[in-house]
Amino acid sequence: MIWIVGTALVAIVGLALAAPMWRARAGLAAPSGAARDVAVYRDQLRGIEADAAAGRLGAEEAARLRAEVGRRLLEADRAERRAAPAAAPAAGPGRLTLGLALAGLAVVLAGSLALYARLGAPDMPDAPRSARLEAAQQRYDSRPSQAEAEAEVGPSPVPAPQAPQDFLDLMEQLRTRMAETPEPRGLRMLADYEARLGNLAAAQDAFRRLIALEPGAATADDHVGLATLMIETAGGLITPEAEAEIDAALARDMRHPQARFLKGLLYGQTGRPDRTFEIWRGLLEEGPPGAPWLAPIRQSIGELAWLAGNPGYQPPAAGTGAPPGPDASAVAAAEAMSPEERAAMIAGMVAGLEDRLAREGGSAEEWARLVTALSVQGEAGRAGTILAEARTIFAEDAAALATLAQAARDAGLE
């Protein structure tokens, strides 16, 4: 159907461009206004004669109308004669000019077709909504399993982050303790720290042990944590097993933002951008500012809105605010930890901050926080190295240098 419509439009445009040139070449010009008037008045005279012969007009009325129309006919005839000499010099294009114009038109049309054949999709069949939904369902049903996806991705090429030896020693203690007497809080810590060290398989195992520990012990955050690790090891693909963890999180908290984000991502991967748009739109409009899922949503919400049939959608203005800190439950958990567990948690947080700043950079306040934390841990040498690196990065920012100087004084480095 699209080819028929396209061909018809091309033919109409071509004829519209070529017709004036052909008329000019053949000397066929549109009749002037005076010529049309002459034709009209002659038709009126013939009508008067017919009405008079049929008795519909009297002799006196017919004579009066003949005189009036005849006068107008003479005026129109004189106007036509005056216009004829002025129009006579106009000549149509020569045969060469006409040929070049038509050849140019043919080149443009042929070039357009060739460009579409190269860049377009001339062999693509029509795709009604039912066919698109069926294709999306097939894509959803044909996803590989978690094991298949991990086998295809292979081991991660990113080296594991380096951690202090005292942190590694504490990790060994935590692993031993959770193997002997597993409990939810310790398994959560183990999963978190294994992930920080790049041991994603061990982190997944800790989450699975937590979920299987006792009915109802796992929270929505636990299921989302496991799903996130599974997605990472599957190369970003949300497998059926990872989807089951997302659904388990939503069953415990249907408003859980990260679970909803991952559910929208799943729909996007399986050809349902309309559903992705509805979920991500809600997350974007709910906030809060600084939430980590807002940045990827903002990057794609415009295209998703267009694909979902809502091209006029205007996302809310970007908010501002610092990244969220630990929540009340995390603070309470830290207070209930043993000194060894608390030390391991702090060491893991410092190692994570150092790794993120090394890979992605950050604000002067974050660099100052790292310098202070390393100093508190008794690693003044590393703190001084980090301070020197930060001062090099912010060498042109007076305010940032002042923040770093204050951190150096607080840490006893100056």
Residue pairs with C-beta under 8 A, 6 or more apart in sequence:
1 126
2 126
3 122
10 109
10 112
14 105
14 109
17 105
18 101
18 102
18 105
21 92
21 93
21 98
21 101
21 102
22 98
23 29
23 92
24 90
24 91
24 92
24 93
25 92
25 93
25 95
25 98
26 92
27 92
29 87
29 90
32 80
32 83
32 87
34 76
34 77
34 79
34 80
34 83
35 80
37 72
37 76
37 79
37 80
38 73
38 76
38 77
38 80
41 69
41 70
41 72
41 73
41 76
42 73
44 69
45 66
45 69
45 70
45 73
48 57
48 62
48 65
48 66
48 69
49 62
51 57
51 62
52 59
52 62
57 65
92 98
93 101
116 122
127 135
132 271
135 271
136 270
136 271
136 272
139 269
139 270
139 271
140 270
140 271
143 237
143 238
143 239
143 240
143 270
144 152
144 237
144 239
145 239
145 240
145 241
146 230
146 233
146 234
146 239
146 240
146 241
146 242
149 233
149 234
149 235
149 237
149 239
150 233
150 234
152 235
153 233
153 234
153 235
156 198
156 200
156 233
158 198
159 198
160 197
160 198
160 199
161 196
161 197
161 198
161 351
161 352
161 355
163 171
163 196
163 197
163 347
163 348
163 351
164 347
164 351
164 377
164 379
166 343
166 347
167 344
167 347
167 348
167 351
170 340
170 343
170 344
170 347
171 193
171 194
171 197
171 344
173 340
173 344
174 186
174 189
174 190
174 193
174 341
174 344
175 190
177 186
178 186
178 187
178 190
178 206
178 209
182 209
182 210
182 213
183 213
184 210
184 213
184 217
184 218
185 333
185 336
185 337
186 341
187 206
187 207
187 209
187 210
187 213
188 206
188 210
188 222
189 341
189 344
189 345
190 202
190 203
190 206
191 203
191 204
191 206
191 207
191 210
191 225
191 226
192 203
192 225
192 348
193 344
193 348
194 200
194 202
194 203
194 206
195 203
195 229
196 348
196 351
196 352
196 355
200 229
200 232
200 233
201 233
203 229
204 226
204 229
204 230
204 233
207 222
207 225
207 226
207 229
208 226
210 217
210 218
210 222
211 217
211 218
211 222
211 223
211 226
218 248
219 252
220 248
220 249
220 250
220 252
220 253
220 256
220 259
221 249
221 256
223 245
223 246
223 248
223 249
223 252
223 259
224 245
224 246
224 249
224 256
224 258
224 259
224 262
226 245
227 238
227 242
227 243
227 245
227 246
227 249
227 259
227 262
228 258
228 262
230 239
230 241
230 242
230 245
231 237
231 238
231 239
231 242
231 262
234 242
237 269
238 246
238 262
238 265
238 266
238 269
242 262
243 266
246 259
246 262
246 263
246 266
249 256
249 258
249 259
250 256
250 259
250 260
250 263
253 259
257 283
257 286
257 291
257 293
258 293
260 279
260 282
260 283
261 279
261 280
261 283
261 293
261 297
263 279
264 275
264 276
264 279
264 280
264 283
265 276
267 273
267 275
267 276
267 279
268 276
268 304
273 303
273 304
273 307
273 308
274 307
274 308
274 309
276 304
276 308
277 301
277 304
277 305
277 307
277 308
277 310
278 308
280 297
280 300
280 301
280 304
281 301
281 305
281 313
281 315
283 291
283 293
283 294
283 297
284 294
284 297
284 298
284 301
284 315
284 316
285 315
285 316
287 294
287 319
288 319
288 321
288 324
289 318
289 319
289 320
289 321
290 319
290 320
290 321
290 322
290 323
290 324
291 324
292 323
294 318
298 315
298 318
301 313
301 315
302 313
302 315
305 311
305 312
305 313
326 334
334 342
334 345
337 345
346 373
346 377
347 377
349 373
350 370
350 373
350 374
350 377
353 366
353 369
353 370
353 373
354 370
354 374
354 386
356 362
357 366
357 367
357 370
361 393
363 400
364 390
364 394
364 397
364 399
364 400
364 401
364 403
364 404
365 403
367 386
367 387
367 390
367 393
367 394
367 404
367 407
368 390
368 403
368 404
368 406
368 407
369 407
370 386
371 383
371 386
371 387
371 390
371 404
371 407
371 408
371 411
371 413
372 383
372 407
372 410
372 411
374 380
374 382
374 383
374 386
374 411
375 383
375 410
375 411
375 412
375 413
376 411
380 411
380 412
380 413
383 411
383 413
384 413
387 404
387 407
387 408
387 413
390 404
391 401
391 404
394 400
394 401
394 404
395 401
405 414
408 414
